[in-house]
């Protein structure tokens, strides 16, 4: 994974590496935001952070979605209505006007850190 310059004042710890599930998603609550974390140890980058809220299904379910590669892009499929969101930028593949927020995420040792832009 590429090195990310981390200043602790800008980044917030959300969990430990051991809390993540390889090839799957988990959800973290950071303030009032639900963030889905996807740990893909065989990919580069290995870690993705994206909104957990599915605006089509109107539910916090993205962290339970299935990861798949579509046209060379890593995506997560919403478990309810099956729309696919790119992990790199949150863009919905089926609905051009829908995009989930993505967050910078990194490992610092065993800590998982997320930066929330204001």
C-alpha positions, 0 to 999 in steps of 0.5 A: 500500500502506498505511504500516506503522510499522516498527521494525527490532528487530521486523521481519526482512529476508527478501529484496529486492523483486527476488526476488519474482515478480509474481502468484506466490509464492516461499518464504523460510526464516526460522529454521526457518519456511518462509514463502510470499510472494505479490506481487500488485502490482495488489492492495491490499495488494500483499504477503502472507506465509503458512505454506508448509506444507500440513497436508493434503498434509503438504508445503511447497508453498503458495508454488507454489500458484495465486492466485485470487479466490473470493467476493471473497477472494484465495486460494492453491490448494495445488498438490497437493490444491487446497484454497484458503487465504485470503491475508488470514487463512490460513483453508482454505475447504474445511476449517473446522478448518484455518488457516495462520499469516499474518505481517505483511509490508511493503516498506521501500524494496526490502527485504521485511520480516516480523514473527514474533510470538513 
